């Protein structure tokens, strides 16, 4: 048994490279999904019906079709239209589009949680609409839906395992190759499961720390305790003649 684990030890650098590739895909796709989620959420609240219709079709199509099918459409379907891309780019694009549809509903709920009284107050003060969104709406919406955003980030990390279907050497794809070479099924996939678990908990911890510092600032600065000299000040009677106020 120890010999089997020692055999996999020689693949340590391969596992680390696959984990780094998985991390890159996750972060890039998440950045894309945030952008698409915000745009789609705003589009659903647009006054123009065609914009609302496009956003609705995007969300409904993505949420009601398999993720693997969407990956195949991007990687195998787009080349028939003359759009060719690498497995890495296709994976980032497909996963970003997929999670963006779910984040659009998350952001829409966050935008609706902002009270209309604050918006009306900002309009009365003459604040531009863009500044209202960036300074009033977006910070409060992020605070309300931050746990859901981190949850989607973790789901995106786990969804990168599907990219092994298009031969991207991420964690699951790399584990499949190593397993075919060594035939150590339990040990190989146990290591990969441990790496996924480590990355998921790392994202959760980082997300909690970021949320704590961004959305829970101290309300007031700490009050210093009075020093001994202040306690010993002589009490002054303001009504006594000759006393300077």
C-alpha positions, 0 to 999 in steps of 0.5 A: 500500500505504501508503494502505491502512494509512493508511486503517486508521489512522483506525480505531485508536480502534475497534480499541482499543475492541474490544480493551478490550471483549475484555479485559473479557469475558475477565477477567469470564468468567475470574473466573466460571470460577474460581469454577465450577471450584473448586465443581465440583471440590469437588462431584466429591469430595462424599460426596453422590451427587446432588452428584457426579452434577450436577457430572459431568453439567455437566463432561461436557456442556460438554466434549463440545459445541461452544463456539459451541453453548453461546453460542447456547443462552445467548443465543438459548435462555434468552430462550424461558425468560424470561431475556433478557440482552445479548450482553455478559452472555451472552458472559461467562456462556457462556465462564465456564461453558465454561472452568469445566468445564475448570478443574474437572478442573484443580483436582481434579488440584491438590486430589489432589496435596496429600498426605493426611498434611498433611490428617491433621496439620491435623485432629489440630491441630483446624483447622476444615475451611474453614481447612484448605481455604483455608490448606493445600489451596488454596495448594498446589493453585494452585501445582501447576496454575498453568500450566494455569490461565494456559493456560485464561485464554489459551484464554478470550481466544481464545474471545472471537472466537466472540462475534462470532456474537451481534453483540458488537463484540469484536476479531473482530466489529469486524474483520469490520465494518471489513473490510466497509467497507474491503475490506482483508482482509489488513491488517485481520485482520493487525492483529487477529491482532497484538492477539490475540498481544500480549494472549496474551503479556501474559497469559502474562507477567503469569501468570508474574510472579504465579506467581513471587511467589506460589508461589516466595517466598525460603526464608530471608532473606538473611544479612548478611555480618559487618562488620569490627568483628565480625571484629576481636573479641578471642577469649575463652577461656571456661575462663579464670578470671574470664571472664564467659560 
